[in-house]
């Protein structure tokens, strides 16, 4: 037999009158000291339990009156609980992803301890998510987390209004080996702009403007300046969101007649060698306005061509493709899409298309040089 010593946290609600069990090698032993009111707030209780089989035992919550513990020793040696967000954990059945108490604390139904390493091995991972202070960013709809083992956990904090505008929420999610997915379960969309996993920031730079809508279904590929997906994958090894759509962003020049509503498209070649054309918009692109569009591609091509047909000229002075800022200096800082006659301020006129070299971040252009009054074409 071995001594299992457990300290109940010294805070409101940490105590429990419910049943808990010690489980090892398929044998269950109830943790109960007869004639003693055990598991009281701030109290140390000692239980005599069978030696751990194969070096592993678990403490199991049978009922729903949760118990918070912050110290365990086994066989006279302390158990490392550092993986449990600062060294404390709730045992309850069932648990919710939101953790418990004023200080976010994970909850498990079964706490597993390895007696070789003398450490807790199955505390959930901590995830924080920030909802930006933007109109309609908040949601009351359900959001699910799906592990790479297929287990679904609803992201919910008991008795708390989570995912409110301007708020950061903490959830404890099951262990995953490589990735997990977050998905919208309702049509009440949610916008988030920061995600952490076990204290490390998840890279969201692949998402247009660093934010992402989750909705079910998405009524458009873009909600304003931000992409919308029904689900998104978070890779916990690379610490990055991996499936945000590719995007291209334009800034229309802040000069007269710069805007246009001519049809806009892009053409490129995907990594498998297949070509694609994406019609982006026929909406008005007004002067001094930034417009962002998403497109489906496995990966960025080496080159991407912007096509603006028609005779309604359009001037751009900034282009970003999936985070790659294009250097427009060879065009005098901007480019006109037009039939290329007359006056174009100091920017180069490229006709109906402009090809971008995404390796160097520069346009591939017939060298059209501008002066203060009129453009002169120079052979490439």
C-alpha positions as CSV (number, residue, x, y, z in Angstrom):
1,X,0.0,0.0,0.0
2,X,1.1,3.6,-0.6
3,X,0.1,6.9,1.0
4,X,-1.8,9.3,-1.3
5,X,-1.9,12.8,0.2
6,X,-4.1,15.5,-1.3
7,X,-4.5,19.2,-0.4
8,X,-7.8,20.9,-1.1
9,X,-7.4,24.4,-2.3
10,X,-8.2,27.2,0.2
11,X,-10.9,29.0,-1.7
12,X,-14.7,29.2,-1.9
13,X,-16.3,26.1,-3.5
14,X,-13.1,24.0,-3.6
15,X,-14.4,21.5,-1.1
16,X,-16.6,18.5,-2.1
17,X,-18.9,16.0,-0.4
18,X,-19.1,13.9,-3.6
19,X,-17.5,10.5,-4.3
20,X,-13.9,10.2,-5.8
21,X,-12.0,7.0,-6.7
22,X,-8.4,5.9,-7.0
23,X,-8.0,3.7,-10.1
24,X,-5.0,1.5,-11.1
25,X,-4.6,-1.7,-13.1
26,X,-8.4,-1.9,-13.5
27,X,-9.0,-1.9,-9.7
28,X,-11.0,0.9,-8.2
29,X,-10.7,2.1,-4.6
30,X,-13.0,4.7,-3.1
31,X,-11.3,7.7,-1.5
32,X,-13.0,7.9,1.8
33,X,-11.8,8.3,5.3
34,X,-14.6,6.9,7.5
35,X,-15.7,9.1,10.3
36,X,-13.8,12.1,8.9
37,X,-15.3,15.0,6.9
38,X,-12.6,14.9,4.2
39,X,-12.0,17.1,1.2
40,X,-12.8,20.3,3.1
41,X,-11.4,23.7,2.1
42,X,-7.7,24.1,2.9
43,X,-7.5,20.6,4.3
44,X,-4.9,17.8,3.8
45,X,-6.3,14.3,3.5
46,X,-4.3,11.1,3.5
47,X,-5.6,7.9,1.8
48,X,-4.0,4.4,1.9
49,X,-4.2,3.1,-1.7
50,X,-2.9,0.0,-3.6
51,X,0.5,0.5,-5.2
52,X,0.2,1.9,-8.7
53,X,0.1,-0.8,-11.4
54,X,2.7,-0.3,-14.3
55,X,3.5,3.1,-12.7
56,X,0.2,4.8,-13.4
57,X,-2.8,5.7,-11.4
58,X,-5.8,8.0,-11.8
59,X,-8.1,9.9,-9.5
60,X,-11.7,9.8,-10.8
61,X,-14.6,12.1,-10.1
62,X,-17.8,10.0,-9.8
63,X,-20.3,12.9,-9.2
64,X,-20.9,16.5,-10.2
65,X,-19.9,18.2,-6.9
66,X,-16.5,19.5,-8.1
67,X,-13.3,19.3,-6.0
68,X,-10.3,21.6,-6.5
69,X,-6.9,20.3,-5.5
70,X,-3.6,22.1,-5.6
71,X,-1.1,19.5,-4.1
72,X,-0.7,15.8,-4.4
73,X,2.0,13.5,-3.0
74,X,2.4,9.7,-3.6
75,X,4.6,7.4,-1.5
76,X,6.0,10.4,0.3
77,X,7.1,12.3,-2.8
78,X,5.4,15.3,-4.4
79,X,3.6,15.1,-7.7
80,X,4.4,17.8,-10.3
81,X,1.2,19.6,-11.2
82,X,2.8,22.4,-13.2
83,X,1.1,21.3,-16.4
84,X,-2.2,22.2,-14.8
85,X,-2.0,26.0,-15.4
86,X,-0.1,26.9,-12.3
87,X,-0.5,23.8,-10.3
88,X,-4.2,23.3,-9.5
89,X,-7.0,21.4,-11.1
90,X,-10.7,20.8,-10.6
91,X,-12.1,17.2,-10.6
92,X,-15.7,17.1,-11.7
93,X,-18.1,15.0,-13.8
94,X,-18.9,16.5,-16.3
95,X,-16.4,19.3,-16.9
96,X,-16.8,22.3,-19.3
97,X,-14.1,23.8,-21.5
98,X,-14.2,27.1,-19.7
99,X,-12.5,25.9,-16.6
100,X,-13.7,27.0,-13.1
101,X,-13.3,29.8,-10.7
102,X,-12.1,33.5,-10.9
103,X,-8.6,32.3,-11.9
104,X,-8.9,30.1,-14.9
105,X,-8.3,26.6,-13.7
106,X,-8.6,23.4,-15.8
107,X,-11.1,20.7,-15.1
108,X,-10.8,16.9,-15.7
109,X,-13.1,14.0,-14.9
110,X,-10.1,11.7,-14.5
111,X,-6.6,13.0,-13.4
112,X,-3.8,10.7,-14.5
113,X,-0.4,10.5,-12.6
114,X,2.7,8.8,-13.8
115,X,4.6,7.5,-10.7
116,X,7.9,7.2,-12.6
117,X,8.0,10.9,-13.5
118,X,5.8,11.8,-10.6
119,X,3.8,14.2,-12.8
120,X,0.2,14.8,-13.9
121,X,0.1,13.7,-17.6
122,X,-3.4,14.7,-18.8
123,X,-4.2,18.2,-17.8
124,X,-5.9,20.0,-20.7
125,X,-4.2,22.7,-22.7
126,X,-5.1,26.3,-22.2
127,X,-6.4,28.4,-25.1
128,X,-7.3,32.1,-25.0
129,X,-9.2,33.8,-27.7
130,X,-9.8,37.6,-28.1
131,X,-12.9,39.1,-29.7
132,X,-12.1,42.5,-31.2
133,X,-14.0,45.7,-30.2
134,X,-15.8,45.8,-33.6
135,X,-19.5,46.0,-34.3
136,X,-21.2,42.6,-34.4
137,X,-17.9,40.7,-33.6
138,X,-19.5,39.1,-30.6
139,X,-21.7,36.0,-30.7
140,X,-24.0,33.9,-28.6
141,X,-23.8,31.1,-31.0
142,X,-22.0,27.8,-30.2
143,X,-18.4,27.3,-31.2
144,X,-16.9,23.8,-31.2
145,X,-13.3,22.6,-30.9
146,X,-12.5,19.3,-32.7
147,X,-9.3,17.5,-31.8
148,X,-7.2,15.6,-34.3
149,X,-8.7,12.5,-32.7
150,X,-12.2,13.6,-33.7
151,X,-13.3,14.4,-30.1
152,X,-15.7,17.4,-30.1
153,X,-15.7,19.9,-27.2
154,X,-18.1,22.9,-27.1
155,X,-16.2,26.1,-26.1
156,X,-18.3,27.3,-23.3
157,X,-17.7,28.9,-19.9
158,X,-20.3,28.1,-17.2
159,X,-22.4,31.0,-15.9
160,X,-20.4,33.6,-18.0
161,X,-21.2,35.5,-21.1
162,X,-18.1,34.7,-23.2
163,X,-17.1,35.9,-26.7
164,X,-18.3,39.4,-26.0
165,X,-16.9,42.4,-28.0
166,X,-13.5,43.6,-26.7
167,X,-13.2,40.5,-24.4
168,X,-10.6,37.8,-24.1
169,X,-11.8,34.3,-22.9
170,X,-9.9,31.3,-21.6
171,X,-10.8,27.7,-22.4
172,X,-9.2,24.4,-21.5
173,X,-9.2,22.0,-24.4
174,X,-8.4,18.3,-24.6
175,X,-4.9,17.1,-25.5
176,X,-4.1,17.0,-29.2
177,X,-1.0,15.7,-31.0
178,X,-0.8,18.0,-34.0
179,X,-3.8,20.2,-34.6
180,X,-7.4,21.1,-33.7
181,X,-10.2,22.7,-35.6
182,X,-12.6,25.4,-34.4
183,X,-16.0,25.5,-36.1
184,X,-19.1,27.7,-36.0
185,X,-22.1,25.6,-35.1
186,X,-24.7,28.3,-35.7
187,X,-25.3,31.2,-38.1
188,X,-24.5,33.8,-35.4
189,X,-21.0,34.7,-36.7
190,X,-18.0,35.5,-34.5
191,X,-14.9,37.5,-35.3
192,X,-11.6,36.8,-33.4
193,X,-8.2,38.4,-33.8
194,X,-5.9,36.8,-31.3
195,X,-5.4,33.2,-30.2
196,X,-2.9,31.6,-27.8
197,X,-2.2,28.0,-27.0
198,X,-0.4,27.1,-23.7
199,X,0.8,30.7,-23.6
200,X,2.2,30.8,-27.1
201,X,0.7,33.2,-29.7
202,X,-0.9,31.5,-32.7
203,X,0.2,33.2,-36.0
204,X,-2.9,34.6,-37.8
205,X,-0.9,36.5,-40.4
206,X,-2.2,34.2,-43.2
207,X,-5.7,35.6,-42.6
208,X,-6.6,38.9,-44.3
209,X,-5.8,41.7,-41.9
210,X,-5.1,39.3,-39.1
211,X,-8.7,38.6,-38.2
212,X,-11.2,35.8,-39.0
213,X,-14.9,35.4,-39.0
214,X,-16.4,32.0,-38.1
215,X,-20.0,31.5,-39.3
216,X,-22.3,28.7,-40.4
217,X,-22.8,29.2,-43.3
218,X,-20.7,32.1,-44.6
219,X,-22.9,34.4,-46.7
220,X,-19.8,35.7,-48.5
221,X,-16.0,35.0,-48.7
222,X,-15.4,38.4,-47.0
223,X,-17.3,40.1,-44.3
224,X,-16.0,43.7,-44.7
225,X,-12.2,43.5,-44.5
226,X,-12.0,40.0,-43.0
227,X,-12.4,36.5,-44.4
228,X,-15.2,34.2,-43.3
229,X,-14.8,30.4,-42.9
230,X,-17.1,27.8,-41.4
231,X,-14.1,26.1,-39.7
232,X,-10.4,26.8,-39.2
233,X,-7.5,24.6,-38.4
234,X,-4.9,25.5,-35.8
235,X,-1.6,23.6,-36.0
236,X,-0.2,23.4,-32.5
237,X,3.3,22.4,-33.7
238,X,3.9,25.3,-36.1
239,X,1.7,27.5,-33.9
240,X,-0.2,28.9,-36.9
241,X,-3.6,28.9,-38.6
242,X,-3.1,26.9,-41.7
243,X,-6.2,27.2,-43.9
244,X,-7.1,30.8,-44.1
245,X,-7.8,31.7,-47.8
246,X,-5.1,33.5,-49.8
247,X,-5.9,37.2,-50.2
248,X,-5.0,40.2,-52.3
249,X,-5.4,43.8,-51.1
250,X,-5.4,47.0,-53.2
251,X,-5.3,50.6,-52.2
252,X,-6.9,53.0,-54.8
253,X,-5.0,56.2,-55.3
254,X,-6.2,59.3,-53.5
255,X,-6.4,61.4,-56.7
256,X,-9.2,62.4,-59.1
257,X,-10.7,59.7,-61.3
258,X,-8.7,57.0,-59.6
259,X,-11.8,54.8,-58.7
260,X,-13.3,52.2,-61.0
261,X,-16.1,49.7,-61.2
262,X,-14.7,47.7,-64.1
263,X,-14.5,43.9,-63.7
264,X,-11.5,42.8,-61.7
265,X,-9.9,39.4,-61.8
266,X,-6.6,37.6,-61.1
267,X,-4.9,34.7,-62.9
268,X,-2.2,32.4,-61.6
269,X,-0.8,28.9,-61.6
270,X,-1.2,26.6,-58.6
271,X,1.5,24.3,-57.2
272,X,0.1,21.4,-59.1
273,X,0.6,23.3,-62.4
274,X,-3.0,24.0,-63.0
275,X,-4.0,27.5,-64.0
276,X,-6.8,29.4,-62.4
277,X,-8.7,32.6,-62.9
278,X,-10.6,34.3,-60.0
279,X,-13.2,37.0,-60.7
280,X,-12.9,39.3,-57.7
281,X,-15.5,42.0,-58.1
282,X,-17.4,44.4,-60.3
283,X,-18.1,46.7,-57.3
284,X,-17.0,50.3,-57.2
285,X,-13.5,50.8,-55.9
286,X,-13.4,54.4,-54.7
287,X,-10.4,56.7,-54.3
288,X,-8.4,56.4,-51.2
289,X,-10.1,53.1,-50.3
290,X,-8.6,49.7,-49.4
291,X,-10.3,46.6,-50.8
292,X,-9.4,43.0,-49.8
293,X,-10.4,39.9,-51.8
294,X,-9.8,36.2,-51.1
295,X,-9.1,33.5,-53.6
296,X,-8.7,29.7,-53.4
297,X,-5.3,28.3,-54.1
298,X,-3.2,25.5,-52.5
299,X,-0.2,27.8,-52.4
300,X,0.9,31.1,-53.8
301,X,2.1,31.0,-57.4
302,X,5.4,32.5,-58.4
303,X,3.6,35.1,-60.4
304,X,0.1,36.5,-60.2
305,X,-1.6,38.7,-62.8
306,X,-4.1,41.5,-62.0
307,X,-6.7,42.1,-64.8
308,X,-8.9,45.2,-65.1
309,X,-10.7,45.3,-68.4
310,X,-12.5,48.2,-69.9
311,X,-11.9,51.9,-70.4
312,X,-12.8,53.2,-66.9
313,X,-9.3,53.8,-65.6
314,X,-8.2,52.6,-62.2
315,X,-5.2,53.8,-60.2
316,X,-3.6,51.8,-57.4
317,X,-0.6,52.8,-55.2
318,X,-0.4,49.7,-52.9
319,X,-0.8,46.0,-53.5
320,X,-0.4,43.2,-50.9
321,X,-0.7,39.5,-51.7
322,X,-1.0,37.2,-48.7
323,X,1.2,39.5,-46.6
324,X,3.7,40.2,-49.4
325,X,3.8,44.0,-50.1
326,X,4.6,44.8,-53.8
327,X,7.2,47.4,-54.4
328,X,5.6,49.9,-56.8
329,X,8.6,52.2,-57.1
330,X,9.4,51.2,-60.7
331,X,6.0,52.6,-61.7
332,X,6.6,55.9,-59.9
333,X,4.8,54.6,-56.8
334,X,1.5,53.5,-58.4
335,X,-0.1,52.0,-61.5
336,X,-3.0,53.0,-63.8
337,X,-5.1,50.3,-65.5
338,X,-6.4,52.0,-68.7
339,X,-5.9,52.4,-72.5
340,X,-2.8,54.4,-71.7
341,X,-3.4,57.7,-73.5
342,X,-3.4,61.2,-72.0
343,X,-2.2,62.3,-68.6
344,X,-1.7,60.0,-65.6
345,X,-0.1,62.2,-62.9
346,X,3.2,60.6,-62.1
347,X,2.2,56.9,-62.1
348,X,2.9,54.4,-64.9
349,X,0.1,53.1,-67.1
350,X,0.1,49.3,-67.6
351,X,-2.9,48.7,-69.8
352,X,-5.4,46.1,-68.8
353,X,-3.1,43.8,-66.8
354,X,-0.1,43.8,-64.4
355,X,1.9,40.7,-63.5
356,X,3.4,40.5,-60.0
357,X,6.6,38.6,-59.2
358,X,5.7,37.2,-55.8
359,X,9.2,35.9,-55.2
360,X,10.8,39.3,-55.4
361,X,7.7,41.3,-54.5
362,X,7.9,43.5,-57.6
363,X,5.8,44.1,-60.7
364,X,6.9,42.5,-64.0
365,X,6.2,45.5,-66.3
366,X,6.9,47.0,-69.7
367,X,8.9,49.8,-68.4
368,X,6.6,52.8,-68.5
369,X,8.2,55.8,-67.0
370,X,6.2,58.8,-65.8
371,X,7.0,62.4,-65.6
372,X,5.1,65.3,-64.1
373,X,3.0,65.9,-67.2
374,X,2.8,62.9,-69.6
375,X,3.9,59.3,-69.7
376,X,6.4,58.1,-72.3
377,X,6.8,54.4,-73.1
378,X,10.3,53.0,-72.8
379,X,11.1,49.6,-74.4
380,X,11.4,46.8,-71.9
